[in-house]
Amino acid sequence: MKVKIRNSKAKKAKKTGFRTRQKTAGGRKVNKRQRARHDSF
């Protein structure tokens, strides 16, 4: 039987995408900072 628990590495990978970040105010701030530093992603 497979236990349906993702390991934290998989969880982190799921949470660090551009679209995922855009969904929260804090994430949008991060994306804005990234854009300012590197022009784009």
C-alpha positions in Angstrom: 0.0 0.0 0.0 1.3 3.4 -1.0 1.1 6.1 1.7 -0.2 9.3 0.1 2.3 11.7 1.7 4.5 13.9 -0.5 8.0 14.4 0.8 9.0 18.0 1.5 11.2 18.2 -1.5 8.3 17.5 -3.8 6.2 19.9 -1.9 8.8 22.6 -2.3 9.1 21.9 -6.0 5.4 22.3 -6.3 5.3 25.6 -4.5 8.2 27.4 -6.2 6.8 28.0 -9.7 6.1 31.4 -11.1 2.3 30.9 -11.4 2.2 29.6 -7.8 3.9 32.6 -6.5 1.6 35.0 -8.5 -1.3 33.7 -6.5 -0.3 35.4 -3.2 0.6 38.9 -2.4 4.0 37.9 -0.9 4.7 35.8 -4.0 3.9 38.7 -6.3 6.4 40.7 -4.4 9.1 38.0 -4.9 8.4 37.9 -8.6 8.6 41.7 -8.8 11.9 41.6 -7.0 13.2 38.9 -9.4 12.1 40.9 -12.4 13.8 44.0 -11.1 17.1 42.1 -10.5 17.3 40.1 -13.7 15.0 42.0 -16.2 12.9 38.8 -16.6 12.9 35.2 -15.4 
